[in-house]
Amino acid sequence: MEIFSQELIGAIMIGVMLFAIFIGFPISFTLIFLGLVFGYWGFGKLVFYLMTLQFNMIMTESTLVAVPLFIFMGILMESAGLMERLFSAIQLMLSRTRGALFYAVMFVSTIFAAATGIVGASVTILGIMAGKTMIKSGYDTRLSAGLICAGGTLGILIPPSIMLVVMGPVLEIPVTDLFAAAIIPGIMLAVLYALYTTVRCYFDPKLGPILPKSMQPKSMGKVWVEFFLGLVPPAGLVFFALGSILFGLATPTEGAGIGAIGSLLLALAYKKLTLKTLKNSLIKTLEITALIMFLVAASNFFGAVFSKLGTPSLLTEFLLNLEVNRYVILAILMAVIFLLGWPLEWVPIVLIVLPIFVPLIKELDFNLTWFAILVAVNLQTAWLSPPVALSAYFLKGVVPEWELKDIYLGMMQFMGIQLLGLILIIAFPQIALWLPSVMYP
């Protein structure tokens, strides 16, 4: 009689994996090493064939070709400086409105989220654009910092989100369905942010005072021209890239190709495309893509070993036998994902944790597309949650005048709004499922 069953070996493997990651071991190499060691322990030499098969399958997954193309599109759009132009125009248009800079941040962050999908870049650029102006205009530090961080995290959710591109093959859901399902929740959260700042400024005008006369425009004609030049090019590019995917005119990979070519043409049209800019953009794209793809392959192999050991089935049976409402189990899963979102990036959570939960979600008869959007909103919330909250450090790096404590307190306000959004999507699934059902009946 064996002392260790395969299921127990799988449980030990997960425990060792979490411990290794928390103390700082490189995630990709840790996953491959543990997959080989525990796989060999559990079912012998078969683990080497499994490794070859899984690496080959994931590296020939055509949908993932969209990842480097979308990354390149976002980095080049950032280099072109279009968002700064749009922010400046909106700021001037609303200069006589209370909380004008809050609305400018919210509008630009939504457009920027659709154009890049890279949280670190979004928070950093928004901080550079708005931070100094908000300080100069006497805006409340906590509300300002919280909105910038919250707006910057929209890139996780709003299409074409890189996370959704990766999540599609993992959950075996068409990326087009995920893109369509994420649009309304993304807009809903942006609207909730704007409503919150509006209400706060209404009851306490000192939080977002009207901009001083020195910052108000003398001619609105020039402002409208700047607004048009800042909004139409990036919005048009996102519409063509995302629209071609959503309406079935192009695959996600082809749509990403359209976006990449379009970003090149935009950078060229705005005279921002230099050889140095292009080289730096390509190198950044290569670095981020290599990191993601290697982790995708490693976690896919790790997940296959874990699944073959039978531990996910054992976990599913245990949770199903608890005799509680299925929404209680869903709440447990959401809490686990939220807590893991503190120390871990979205990549290992999507690639390692979600495949473990998929059998359980199917047994509970939840819609997988809906569940994927819940996970995306949940991980977006984790970006705003202390003690880790990477968004805070990105913002602190570009606006050193703001204390980290105030940034945290500001983010926690919007974390509450995120949780409200998550509850609304759970209570009303059609927020996520209506658009896919209309577009792909």
Secondary structure, DSSP 8 states (H G I E B T S, - for coil): --SS-HHHHHHHHHHHHHHHHHTT--HHHHHHHHHHHHHHHHHTTHHHHHHHHHHHHHHT-GGGGHHHHHHHHHHHHHHHTHHHHHHHHHHHHTTTSTTHHHHHHHHHHHHHHHHT--HHHHHHHHHHHHHHHHHHTT--HHHHHHHHHHHHGGGGTSSS-HHHHHHHHHHT--HHHHHHHHHHHHHHHHHHHHHHHHHHHHH-GGGS----GGGS-S-HHHHHHHHHHHHHHHHHHHHHHHHHHHTTSS-HHHHHHHHHHHHHHHHHHTT---HHHHHHHHHHHHHHHHHHHHHHHHHHHHHHHHHHTTHHHHHHHHHHTT-S-HHHHHHHHHHHHHHHTTTS-HHHIIIIIHHHHHHHHHHTT--HHHHHHHHHHHHHHHTT-TTT-HHHHHHHHH-TTS-HHHHHHHHHHHHHHHHHHHHHHHH-THHHHHHHHHH--
